[in-house]
Amino acid sequence: MRRRFFVEQFVQNSAAMTGDAAHHLGRVLRAEPGQLFELSDGKTAWLGRIELVQKERIEFALLEPIASRESALETTLLLSIVKFDSLEWALEKATELGVHTIVPLAAARSEKALLHAAGKRSERWKRILLEASQQSRRVRIPELKTVQTPEQAFAQVAGCKIILSEKTDARPLRAVLPENAVIEAVLAIGPEGGWTDEELAAAEAAGFRQASLGSLILRTETAVISALANLNYALG
């Protein structure tokens, strides 16, 4: 199966790759003229043939468009900051599951040391989203927003809003999803210590519905996969 890479733009029937991506393809993967790769500019995908390989630049001729498999459902993931190995694994899997936008949350029960260090991880997280998008043959890379408080994020999003909750009176996820198709969905997932009552109240005031994934307590990264898979099945 051909590998997919992202380029900044398509210009008529050509495209160029520069910087680190060109170095990786040219020097690490030892790409040569005539080889075929899938290319995306974030809007459409094309089959490209390498025409020229230089040290920091690779030029392609565009041969034919590639059918897009992007879901019509645009899902925003509000993901509380947890230990970085778990968070980064969740970012990768959320990308593979088609998330449109990711907003890291500085939840009240997120570890303060992690929140302090989160600002320095942005470029690494964007690279994870890029590599996961290429691996899963996405047309576009998810947008990574800056870190926000839950209250800020809750007030800014729109669509079918779901917040995962460990409260005993939270209804099963399937029971709170709409029966009709939706275009936008928002999924909020809390930190390892759970949401505070104040955060849940802010979510409710913003129109979120509390939902449960069952009687067992899941790790954050497990909840991300389970909930997104359910949303894709029910709404996508």
Wavefront OBJ file of the C-alpha trace (Angstrom):
o trace
v 0.000 0.000 0.000
v 1.348 3.415 -0.955
v 2.296 5.822 1.807
v 0.501 9.154 2.204
v 2.162 12.490 2.884
v 0.880 16.025 3.356
v 1.986 19.017 1.302
v 1.136 22.693 1.729
v -0.737 23.069 -1.546
v -1.372 21.750 -5.043
v -0.379 24.087 -7.866
v -2.127 23.083 -11.082
v -0.795 19.554 -11.745
v 2.175 19.664 -9.395
v 3.140 19.759 -5.731
v 6.321 20.280 -3.737
v 7.433 18.970 -0.355
v 10.009 20.902 1.668
v 11.631 20.932 5.090
v 11.676 17.977 7.468
v 9.133 16.008 5.444
v 11.277 16.266 2.307
v 14.377 15.301 4.253
v 12.629 12.250 5.686
v 11.268 11.099 2.342
v 14.433 11.825 0.403
v 17.180 10.896 2.845
v 15.600 8.406 5.219
v 13.235 6.605 2.843
v 15.583 7.225 -0.113
v 12.831 8.254 -2.495
v 13.704 8.382 -6.185
v 12.146 9.946 -9.314
v 9.339 7.815 -10.692
v 8.088 6.533 -7.327
v 4.393 6.987 -6.541
v 2.953 8.354 -3.294
v -0.409 9.614 -2.088
v -0.471 13.344 -1.368
v -2.974 15.543 0.462
v -3.194 19.308 0.840
v -5.752 19.011 3.648
v -8.689 19.257 1.238
v -8.221 16.626 -1.461
v -5.875 13.715 -2.119
v -3.961 12.919 -5.300
v -1.652 10.234 -6.576
v 1.725 11.867 -7.114
v 4.830 10.800 -9.009
v 8.233 12.081 -7.905
v 9.844 14.194 -10.602
v 12.798 15.725 -8.728
v 14.622 14.918 -5.493
v 16.799 17.586 -3.895
v 18.293 17.922 -0.415
v 15.387 19.861 1.105
v 12.796 19.716 -1.681
v 10.914 17.025 -3.567
v 8.717 17.839 -6.551
v 5.746 15.755 -7.698
v 3.547 15.526 -10.768
v -0.115 14.943 -9.866
v -1.545 12.004 -11.806
v -5.124 11.411 -10.640
v -7.409 12.274 -7.715
v -7.953 9.753 -4.926
v -11.454 9.283 -3.550
v -11.902 10.792 -0.089
v -13.071 8.607 2.811
v -13.501 11.368 5.378
v -16.631 11.131 7.526
v -19.267 13.832 7.223
v -19.448 13.877 11.030
v -17.209 16.567 12.537
v -16.263 15.532 16.060
v -14.562 17.808 18.562
v -12.728 16.029 21.378
v -12.335 17.923 24.653
v -9.606 15.862 26.275
v -8.392 16.522 29.802
v -4.637 16.483 30.224
v -3.375 13.273 31.803
v 0.040 11.604 31.894
v 1.674 12.340 28.575
v 2.226 8.746 27.443
v -1.494 8.048 27.859
v -2.507 11.394 26.380
v -0.324 10.975 23.308
v -1.594 7.457 22.719
v -5.131 8.848 22.913
v -4.257 11.620 20.428
v -2.987 9.052 17.954
v -6.064 6.837 18.231
v -8.481 9.779 18.142
v -6.869 10.824 14.866
v -7.276 7.322 13.441
v -10.938 7.443 14.474
v -11.544 10.613 12.487
v -11.661 13.401 15.075
v -11.922 16.848 13.490
v -10.681 19.062 16.358
v -8.900 18.370 19.650
v -8.935 20.738 22.620
v -6.627 19.848 25.554
v -8.283 20.722 28.854
v -6.674 22.023 32.028
v -9.195 20.284 34.271
v -9.301 20.965 37.990
v -8.016 17.469 38.773
v -5.341 17.369 36.067
v -1.865 17.179 37.610
v -0.420 20.682 37.950
v 3.048 19.577 36.790
v 1.521 18.216 33.582
v -0.380 21.439 32.970
v 2.806 23.439 33.429
v 4.667 21.291 30.899
v 1.826 20.999 28.368
v 2.707 24.203 26.554
v 6.071 22.764 25.558
v 4.506 19.632 24.066
v 2.413 21.319 21.381
v 4.815 20.688 18.496
v 5.251 17.059 19.523
v 1.469 16.599 19.678
v 1.053 18.148 16.228
v 3.650 15.733 14.871
v 1.719 12.812 16.379
v -1.454 14.035 14.658
v 0.410 14.399 11.354
v 1.933 10.909 11.476
v -1.347 9.293 12.542
v -3.192 11.111 9.739
v -0.689 9.830 7.185
v -0.872 6.285 8.528
v -4.684 6.208 8.495
v -4.943 7.821 5.017
v -6.778 10.892 6.210
v -7.303 13.830 3.883
v -6.903 16.414 6.647
v -4.987 16.610 9.897
v -7.042 17.277 13.054
v -6.813 20.815 14.365
v -5.092 21.044 17.749
v -6.308 23.970 19.846
v -4.418 25.618 22.696
v -4.995 24.403 26.253
v -8.263 25.729 27.719
v -10.163 25.351 30.955
v -13.235 23.106 30.748
v -15.496 26.102 31.337
v -13.964 27.972 28.395
v -14.212 25.007 26.066
v -17.757 24.057 27.087
v -19.010 27.536 26.199
v -17.381 27.660 22.753
v -18.440 24.406 21.095
v -21.592 23.506 19.202
v -23.357 20.330 18.145
v -24.454 17.168 19.911
v -22.645 17.582 23.249
v -21.708 14.578 25.368
v -19.651 14.542 28.568
v -18.528 11.220 30.004
v -19.349 10.936 33.679
v -18.800 8.455 36.489
v -21.934 9.610 38.308
v -24.243 6.733 39.168
v -27.212 8.497 37.593
v -25.450 9.074 34.254
v -27.351 7.350 31.449
v -25.689 4.935 29.020
v -24.095 6.647 26.038
v -26.483 4.975 23.587
v -29.450 6.415 25.509
v -28.377 10.055 25.155
v -27.411 10.018 21.472
v -29.937 11.517 19.044
v -31.727 9.179 16.689
v -31.378 11.515 13.736
v -28.105 12.196 11.934
v -26.004 15.152 13.087
v -23.132 17.018 11.461
v -21.288 18.104 14.604
v -20.607 16.232 17.831
v -18.616 17.173 20.909
v -17.154 14.627 23.330
v -15.672 15.723 26.686
v -13.505 13.295 28.648
v -12.251 14.070 32.144
v -8.954 13.466 33.945
v -8.061 10.403 35.974
v -9.630 11.889 39.089
v -12.871 12.658 37.285
v -14.762 15.915 36.830
v -15.556 18.200 39.747
v -19.159 19.063 40.516
v -18.465 22.601 39.303
v -17.202 21.351 35.939
v -20.221 19.095 35.479
v -22.518 22.009 36.332
v -20.739 24.191 33.747
v -21.115 21.433 31.153
v -24.822 21.060 31.901
v -25.310 24.818 31.625
v -23.635 24.699 28.192
v -25.996 21.964 26.976
v -23.922 18.847 27.555
v -25.574 15.527 28.369
v -23.872 13.258 30.906
v -23.219 9.739 29.649
v -21.673 6.556 30.970
v -19.667 3.855 29.189
v -20.679 1.228 31.738
v -20.070 0.192 35.313
v -16.303 -0.238 34.948
v -13.848 2.635 35.372
v -11.855 3.105 32.169
v -8.526 4.763 31.660
v -8.712 8.016 29.724
v -7.195 6.550 26.562
v -9.578 3.573 26.686
v -12.565 5.875 27.101
v -11.443 7.914 24.081
v -11.442 4.869 21.813
v -14.662 3.382 23.170
v -16.655 6.612 23.039
v -15.431 7.731 19.618
v -16.122 4.320 18.131
v -19.651 4.485 19.487
v -20.175 8.005 18.144
v -18.903 7.003 14.703
v -21.202 3.988 14.632
v -24.278 5.880 15.821
v -23.811 9.234 14.107
v -21.180 8.903 11.398
l 1 2 3 4 5 6 7 8 9 10 11 12 13 14 15 16 17 18 19 20 21 22 23 24 25 26 27 28 29 30 31 32 33 34 35 36 37 38 39 40 41 42 43 44 45 46 47 48 49 50 51 52 53 54 55 56 57 58 59 60 61 62 63 64 65 66 67 68 69 70 71 72 73 74 75 76 77 78 79 80 81 82 83 84 85 86 87 88 89 90 91 92 93 94 95 96 97 98 99 100 101 102 103 104 105 106 107 108 109 110 111 112 113 114 115 116 117 118 119 120 121 122 123 124 125 126 127 128 129 130 131 132 133 134 135 136 137 138 139 140 141 142 143 144 145 146 147 148 149 150 151 152 153 154 155 156 157 158 159 160 161 162 163 164 165 166 167 168 169 170 171 172 173 174 175 176 177 178 179 180 181 182 183 184 185 186 187 188 189 190 191 192 193 194 195 196 197 198 199 200 201 202 203 204 205 206 207 208 209 210 211 212 213 214 215 216 217 218 219 220 221 222 223 224 225 226 227 228 229 230 231 232 233 234 235 236
